[in-house]
């Protein structure tokens, strides 16, 4: 298996485990799903006020974090909060994410409020 196939397999595993509703067992769906994800990430970066990671709150607030490169992926966005004890970012399940180095997030933003209507 070449590098490209390994990368696509890793992407499929990640997306299927993180977003099971996508159900990407069909390889023909994988590339369009990855393209949609990258398009959404690019849009969010441009529209939603990303800030340098150095300015992120370290008070336990849940924020969106953005990675230019995370593990084998080009872009990633996660909901995390700062863990003072571990001195790292942490998800709601208690998994820690690096705060420094190559796999560290590069930008952050507040979680946007969603207006709920009387639909």
C-alpha positions in Angstrom: 0.0 0.0 0.0 1.5 3.3 -1.1 1.5 6.6 0.8 -1.6 8.0 -0.9 -3.6 4.8 -0.1 -2.4 4.8 3.5 -3.4 8.5 3.9 -6.8 7.9 2.4 -7.3 4.8 4.7 -6.3 6.9 7.7 -8.7 9.7 6.7 -11.5 7.2 6.2 -10.9 5.6 9.6 -10.7 9.0 11.3 -13.9 10.4 9.7 -15.8 7.1 10.3 -14.8 7.0 14.0 -15.4 10.8 14.6 -18.5 11.2 12.4 -20.2 7.8 12.2 -23.2 9.4 10.4 -21.0 9.8 7.3 -20.8 6.0 6.8 -17.8 6.2 4.4 -17.5 2.5 3.7 -17.8 3.3 0.0 -14.5 4.6 -1.2 -16.2 6.6 -3.9 -17.8 8.8 -1.2 -14.5 9.4 0.6 -12.9 12.0 -1.6 -16.1 14.1 -1.9 -16.5 14.0 1.9 -12.9 15.1 2.4 -13.4 17.9 -0.1 -16.5 19.0 1.7 -14.7 19.0 5.0 -11.8 21.0 3.7 -14.2 23.5 2.1 -16.1 23.9 5.4 -12.8 24.4 7.3 -11.6 27.0 4.8 -15.0 28.9 5.0 -14.9 28.8 8.8 -11.3 30.2 8.9 -12.4 33.1 6.7 -15.8 33.9 8.2 -15.8 33.1 11.9 -13.0 35.1 13.4 -10.1 32.7 14.1 -7.5 34.1 16.5 -3.9 33.2 17.1 -3.6 30.2 19.5 -1.5 32.3 21.9 -4.5 34.4 22.7 -6.8 31.4 23.5 -8.5 31.4 27.0 -7.0 29.1 29.5 -9.9 29.4 32.0 -11.7 26.1 31.2 -14.0 27.7 28.5 -14.9 25.3 25.6 -13.5 26.8 22.4 -13.0 25.6 18.8 -9.4 24.9 18.0 -7.9 24.7 14.5 -4.9 22.7 13.3 -3.1 23.4 10.0 -1.7 19.8 10.3 -2.9 17.2 12.8 -1.4 13.7 12.7 -2.0 12.6 9.0 -4.6 15.2 8.2 -4.2 18.6 6.6 -6.9 20.4 8.7 -8.8 19.6 11.8 -11.2 21.4 14.1 -12.1 20.2 17.6 -14.1 21.5 20.6 -11.7 21.6 23.5 -11.0 23.3 26.8 -7.7 24.0 28.6 -6.6 21.5 31.3 -4.5 23.3 33.9 -3.3 20.1 35.6 -2.0 18.5 32.3 -1.1 21.8 30.8 -2.7 20.7 27.5 -6.0 21.0 25.6 -8.7 18.4 26.6 -11.9 17.2 24.9 -15.1 16.4 26.7 -14.1 12.8 27.2 -10.8 13.8 28.9 -8.5 13.0 26.0 -5.5 15.4 25.9 -4.2 17.2 22.8 -0.7 18.7 22.5 -0.4 22.4 23.2 3.0 22.8 21.6 5.0 21.3 18.7 4.1 20.2 15.2 0.7 18.6 16.3 -0.4 21.7 18.3 -3.4 23.8 17.3 -2.6 27.1 15.5 -5.8 29.1 15.9 -8.9 29.3 18.1 -12.3 30.9 18.2 -15.3 31.0 20.5 -18.1 28.5 19.8 -20.7 30.4 17.7 -24.1 30.8 19.2 -26.9 29.1 17.3 -30.3 30.7 17.1 -33.1 28.3 17.6 -36.3 29.2 15.8 -39.9 28.2 16.2 -39.8 26.1 13.0 
